[in-house]
Amino acid sequence: MKLLKLAAAAAVVVSTFATSAYAQEIRIAQLRQINYLPFTVIEQQGLFEKHAAELGAPDMTAQFITFGNGSATTDALISGNVEFVAVGLTNFAILWERSGGNVKGVSSVSGIPFPLLTRNPDIQTIEDFGPNDRIAVPTIGVSVQAIMLSIALEKAYGPEGRDRLNEQTVQLSHPDAAQALSNPQHEVNSHFSSAPYYLVSLRDPNIREIFSYSELFEEPVASNILFTTTQQHEANPIASQAMIAALKEAHDFINDNVEEAARLYLEVSGDPITEEEVVAVLTGEGTVFSTNPAGAMPVWEFMNDSGMLQTRPETWQEMFFENVHDQIAD
């Protein structure tokens, strides 16, 4: 049902998207997760405005708007309420295909692996989930968590096992899922989580990690993609260029100043976690801050193999605007 909704919405992107030619304010949709730390750096250090001015648009500014889930952000793009969206690479791929290529990638934002958590003491591996277990993901069928669960099931059972836990999967936002997981009486006893939520959950001695999605791949996955419509990209070419330049500078700042970046995140977010915990996430195995969508192809190939995508991209460049390829490749 969610795929049908995305398909119908994407089909009217061209007719409903209100372009903002030469817009002075560029609105970027984001979620409240550590994945979006590069945007925090860009906003706090004025990097978008700096690079827009260098490119000849001294009055262009960026506004970062936080949404509750990836579907809400893509709805905002389609309705013309934002110019750029950054969500999971799976949501992006579905919208890219359903729009006939009128939605394309601008840059990778980040890749921060997240774990599948449970409070069921009988579950040690993904093969131990039973009919009474309930696993929360942010969006059934299309979220990165939902796709990663299917990839893990395929590795365990083969292609016929991809949908093995469909009946046990429920849709909840990360805050609601974390709260449910901490409640011994709640039917949801597992959560395919995200930072910072899993950091708080793992403080509970009854909750533990089953696996992280980083274990499913040979290289880090750029799981968070910045994208826009063809109309927006062509109407505001400076905005796309400024976003890429700002992201590169933000990535360099995070990679070179991890402790300072962690403190900045906590100052802005107010999350009840420690600087040491944030540093551990930023430096953890599989974490990547880069404009290059490296590692994304295996996920998109799986989506094609499993029927979620009818189009099989041969390279990531097919899904990104041609004039950004050289800018975002490392």
MOMOSUL-V430216 format. One record per residue. RES is the residue in three letters. PSI is psi in radians with two decimals (none if undefined). BURIAL is I if it has 16 or more other ideal C-beta (glycine too) atoms within 10 Angstrom, else O. Layout:
BEGIN
res->RES psi->PSI burial->BURIAL
res->RES psi->PSI burial->BURIAL
END
This chain:
BEGIN
res->MET psi->-0.69 burial->O
res->LYS psi->-0.67 burial->I
res->LEU psi->-0.68 burial->O
res->LEU psi->-0.69 burial->O
res->LYS psi->-0.77 burial->O
res->LEU psi->-0.71 burial->I
res->ALA psi->-0.78 burial->O
res->ALA psi->-0.70 burial->O
res->ALA psi->-0.76 burial->I
res->ALA psi->-0.51 burial->I
res->ALA psi->-0.37 burial->O
res->VAL psi->0.30 burial->O
res->VAL psi->-0.83 burial->I
res->VAL psi->-0.70 burial->O
res->SER psi->-0.44 burial->O
res->THR psi->-0.31 burial->O
res->PHE psi->2.14 burial->I
res->ALA psi->1.88 burial->O
res->THR psi->2.66 burial->I
res->SER psi->1.09 burial->I
res->ALA psi->2.27 burial->O
res->TYR psi->0.59 burial->O
res->ALA psi->2.47 burial->I
res->GLN psi->-0.48 burial->O
res->GLU psi->2.16 burial->O
res->ILE psi->2.13 burial->I
res->ARG psi->2.27 burial->I
res->ILE psi->2.17 burial->I
res->ALA psi->2.42 burial->I
res->GLN psi->2.99 burial->I
res->LEU psi->2.92 burial->I
res->ARG psi->1.45 burial->I
res->GLN psi->2.82 burial->I
res->ILE psi->-0.40 burial->I
res->ASN psi->-0.51 burial->I
res->TYR psi->0.26 burial->I
res->LEU psi->-0.68 burial->I
res->PRO psi->-0.62 burial->I
res->PHE psi->-0.65 burial->I
res->THR psi->-0.77 burial->I
res->VAL psi->-0.79 burial->I
res->ILE psi->-0.79 burial->I
res->GLU psi->-0.82 burial->I
res->GLN psi->-0.54 burial->O
res->GLN psi->0.05 burial->O
res->GLY psi->0.60 burial->O
res->LEU psi->-0.63 burial->I
res->PHE psi->-0.84 burial->I
res->GLU psi->-0.68 burial->I
res->LYS psi->-0.87 burial->O
res->HIS psi->-0.55 burial->I
res->ALA psi->-0.73 burial->I
res->ALA psi->-0.72 burial->O
res->GLU psi->-0.45 burial->O
res->LEU psi->0.05 burial->O
res->GLY psi->0.25 burial->O
res->ALA psi->1.30 burial->I
res->PRO psi->-0.31 burial->O
res->ASP psi->0.01 burial->O
res->MET psi->2.28 burial->I
res->THR psi->2.84 burial->O
res->ALA psi->2.41 burial->I
res->GLN psi->2.11 burial->O
res->PHE psi->2.13 burial->I
res->ILE psi->2.22 burial->O
res->THR psi->2.29 burial->O
res->PHE psi->2.93 burial->I
res->GLY psi->-0.51 burial->O
res->ASN psi->2.95 burial->I
res->GLY psi->-0.60 burial->I
res->SER psi->-0.67 burial->I
res->ALA psi->-0.62 burial->O
res->THR psi->-0.73 burial->I
res->THR psi->-0.59 burial->I
res->ASP psi->-0.68 burial->I
res->ALA psi->-0.64 burial->I
res->LEU psi->-0.81 burial->I
res->ILE psi->-0.65 burial->I
res->SER psi->-0.08 burial->O
res->GLY psi->0.28 burial->I
res->ASN psi->-0.19 burial->O
res->VAL psi->2.79 burial->I
res->GLU psi->-0.54 burial->I
res->PHE psi->2.62 burial->I
res->VAL psi->2.47 burial->I
res->ALA psi->1.97 burial->I
res->VAL psi->-2.96 burial->I
res->GLY psi->2.62 burial->I
res->LEU psi->-0.38 burial->I
res->THR psi->-0.81 burial->I
res->ASN psi->-0.75 burial->I
res->PHE psi->-0.81 burial->I
res->ALA psi->-0.70 burial->I
res->ILE psi->-0.75 burial->I
res->LEU psi->-0.65 burial->I
res->TRP psi->-0.82 burial->I
res->GLU psi->-0.80 burial->I
res->ARG psi->-0.44 burial->I
res->SER psi->0.00 burial->I
res->GLY psi->0.51 burial->O
res->GLY psi->0.08 burial->O
res->ASN psi->-0.16 burial->I
res->VAL psi->2.19 burial->I
res->LYS psi->2.84 burial->I
res->GLY psi->2.60 burial->I
res->VAL psi->-0.70 burial->I
res->SER psi->2.76 burial->I
res->SER psi->2.59 burial->I
res->VAL psi->-0.84 burial->I
res->SER psi->3.03 burial->I
res->GLY psi->1.94 burial->I
res->ILE psi->1.91 burial->I
res->PRO psi->2.61 burial->I
res->PHE psi->2.69 burial->I
res->PRO psi->2.76 burial->I
res->LEU psi->2.13 burial->I
res->LEU psi->2.70 burial->I
res->THR psi->2.72 burial->I
res->ARG psi->0.03 burial->I
res->ASN psi->1.99 burial->I
res->PRO psi->-0.26 burial->O
res->ASP psi->-0.13 burial->O
res->ILE psi->2.05 burial->I
res->GLN psi->-0.52 burial->O
res->THR psi->3.02 burial->O
res->ILE psi->-0.37 burial->I
res->GLU psi->-0.13 burial->O
res->ASP psi->-0.07 burial->O
res->PHE psi->2.33 burial->I
res->GLY psi->-3.12 burial->O
res->PRO psi->-0.36 burial->O
res->ASN psi->-0.07 burial->O
res->ASP psi->2.61 burial->I
res->ARG psi->2.20 burial->I
res->ILE psi->2.14 burial->I
res->ALA psi->2.33 burial->I
res->VAL psi->2.72 burial->I
res->PRO psi->-0.62 burial->I
res->THR psi->2.10 burial->I
res->ILE psi->2.33 burial->I
res->GLY psi->-0.47 burial->I
res->VAL psi->-0.35 burial->I
res->SER psi->2.78 burial->I
res->VAL psi->-0.71 burial->I
res->GLN psi->-0.76 burial->I
res->ALA psi->-0.72 burial->I
res->ILE psi->-0.71 burial->I
res->MET psi->-0.62 burial->I
res->LEU psi->-0.74 burial->I
res->SER psi->-0.69 burial->I
res->ILE psi->-0.75 burial->I
res->ALA psi->-0.67 burial->I
res->LEU psi->-0.66 burial->I
res->GLU psi->-0.69 burial->I
res->LYS psi->-0.56 burial->O
res->ALA psi->-0.67 burial->O
res->TYR psi->-0.12 burial->O
res->GLY psi->3.06 burial->O
res->PRO psi->-0.56 burial->O
res->GLU psi->-0.19 burial->O
res->GLY psi->0.05 burial->I
res->ARG psi->-0.65 burial->I
res->ASP psi->0.28 burial->O
res->ARG psi->-0.57 burial->I
res->LEU psi->0.34 burial->I
res->ASN psi->-0.74 burial->O
res->GLU psi->-0.36 burial->O
res->GLN psi->-0.05 burial->I
res->THR psi->2.33 burial->I
res->VAL psi->2.74 burial->I
res->GLN psi->2.09 burial->I
res->LEU psi->2.57 burial->I
res->SER psi->2.76 burial->I
res->HIS psi->-0.77 burial->I
res->PRO psi->-0.75 burial->O
res->ASP psi->-0.67 burial->O
res->ALA psi->-0.71 burial->I
res->ALA psi->-0.69 burial->I
res->GLN psi->-0.73 burial->I
res->ALA psi->-0.73 burial->I
res->LEU psi->-0.60 burial->I
res->SER psi->-0.15 burial->I
res->ASN psi->1.91 burial->O
res->PRO psi->-0.32 burial->O
res->GLN psi->-0.18 burial->O
res->HIS psi->2.52 burial->O
res->GLU psi->-0.50 burial->O
res->VAL psi->1.93 burial->I
res->ASN psi->0.10 burial->I
res->SER psi->2.67 burial->I
res->HIS psi->2.10 burial->I
res->PHE psi->1.75 burial->I
res->SER psi->-2.91 burial->I
res->SER psi->2.71 burial->I
res->ALA psi->2.37 burial->I
res->PRO psi->0.00 burial->I
res->TYR psi->-0.69 burial->I
res->TYR psi->-0.44 burial->I
res->LEU psi->-0.73 burial->I
res->VAL psi->-0.75 burial->I
res->SER psi->-0.71 burial->I
res->LEU psi->-0.08 burial->O
res->ARG psi->-0.36 burial->O
res->ASP psi->2.10 burial->O
res->PRO psi->-0.26 burial->O
res->ASN psi->-0.06 burial->O
res->ILE psi->2.39 burial->I
res->ARG psi->2.88 burial->I
res->GLU psi->2.35 burial->O
res->ILE psi->-0.85 burial->I
res->PHE psi->2.85 burial->I
res->SER psi->2.61 burial->I
res->TYR psi->-0.31 burial->I
res->SER psi->-0.40 burial->I
res->GLU psi->-0.22 burial->O
res->LEU psi->-0.20 burial->I
res->PHE psi->2.75 burial->I
res->GLU psi->-0.30 burial->O
res->GLU psi->2.80 burial->O
res->PRO psi->2.53 burial->I
res->VAL psi->2.19 burial->I
res->ALA psi->1.56 burial->I
res->SER psi->-0.10 burial->I
res->ASN psi->2.04 burial->I
res->ILE psi->2.36 burial->I
res->LEU psi->2.26 burial->I
res->PHE psi->2.95 burial->I
res->THR psi->-3.07 burial->I
res->THR psi->2.79 burial->I
res->THR psi->-0.71 burial->I
res->GLN psi->-0.82 burial->I
res->GLN psi->-0.77 burial->I
res->HIS psi->-0.72 burial->I
res->GLU psi->-0.56 burial->O
res->ALA psi->-0.53 burial->I
res->ASN psi->1.13 burial->I
res->PRO psi->-0.53 burial->O
res->ILE psi->-0.63 burial->I
res->ALA psi->-0.78 burial->I
res->SER psi->-0.77 burial->I
res->GLN psi->-0.71 burial->I
res->ALA psi->-0.65 burial->I
res->MET psi->-0.76 burial->I
res->ILE psi->-0.81 burial->I
res->ALA psi->-0.70 burial->I
res->ALA psi->-0.72 burial->I
res->LEU psi->-0.73 burial->I
res->LYS psi->-0.75 burial->I
res->GLU psi->-0.67 burial->I
res->ALA psi->-0.73 burial->I
res->HIS psi->-0.78 burial->I
res->ASP psi->-0.72 burial->O
res->PHE psi->-0.82 burial->I
res->ILE psi->-0.81 burial->I
res->ASN psi->-0.55 burial->O
res->ASP psi->-0.25 burial->O
res->ASN psi->1.09 burial->O
res->VAL psi->-0.81 burial->I
res->GLU psi->-0.75 burial->O
res->GLU psi->-0.69 burial->O
res->ALA psi->-0.67 burial->I
res->ALA psi->-0.73 burial->I
res->ARG psi->-0.71 burial->O
res->LEU psi->-0.77 burial->I
res->TYR psi->-0.79 burial->I
res->LEU psi->-0.64 burial->I
res->GLU psi->-0.68 burial->O
res->VAL psi->-0.72 burial->O
res->SER psi->-0.62 burial->I
res->GLY psi->0.28 burial->O
res->ASP psi->2.53 burial->I
res->PRO psi->0.98 burial->O
res->ILE psi->2.94 burial->I
res->THR psi->2.84 burial->O
res->GLU psi->-0.67 burial->O
res->GLU psi->-0.65 burial->O
res->GLU psi->-0.72 burial->I
res->VAL psi->-0.74 burial->I
res->VAL psi->-0.71 burial->I
res->ALA psi->-0.64 burial->I
res->VAL psi->-0.80 burial->I
res->LEU psi->-0.44 burial->I
res->THR psi->0.11 burial->O
res->GLY psi->2.87 burial->O
res->GLU psi->2.25 burial->O
res->GLY psi->-0.17 burial->I
res->THR psi->2.37 burial->I
res->VAL psi->2.34 burial->I
res->PHE psi->1.83 burial->I
res->SER psi->2.67 burial->I
res->THR psi->-0.26 burial->I
res->ASN psi->2.15 burial->O
res->PRO psi->0.85 burial->I
res->ALA psi->2.53 burial->I
res->GLY psi->-0.13 burial->I
res->ALA psi->-0.48 burial->I
res->MET psi->-0.76 burial->I
res->PRO psi->-0.59 burial->O
res->VAL psi->-0.80 burial->I
res->TRP psi->-0.60 burial->I
res->GLU psi->-0.70 burial->O
res->PHE psi->-0.73 burial->I
res->MET psi->-0.64 burial->I
res->ASN psi->-0.77 burial->I
res->ASP psi->-0.62 burial->O
res->SER psi->0.03 burial->O
res->GLY psi->0.04 burial->O
res->MET psi->-0.52 burial->I
res->LEU psi->2.31 burial->I
res->GLN psi->-0.43 burial->O
res->THR psi->2.32 burial->O
res->ARG psi->1.82 burial->O
res->PRO psi->2.37 burial->I
res->GLU psi->-0.52 burial->O
res->THR psi->2.80 burial->O
res->TRP psi->-0.44 burial->I
res->GLN psi->-0.50 burial->O
res->GLU psi->-0.47 burial->O
res->MET psi->0.00 burial->I
res->PHE psi->2.68 burial->I
res->PHE psi->2.37 burial->I
res->GLU psi->-0.65 burial->O
res->ASN psi->0.11 burial->O
res->VAL psi->-0.12 burial->I
res->HIS psi->-0.89 burial->O
res->ASP psi->-0.53 burial->O
res->GLN psi->-0.64 burial->I
res->ILE psi->-0.26 burial->I
res->ALA psi->2.33 burial->O
res->ASP psi->none burial->O
END
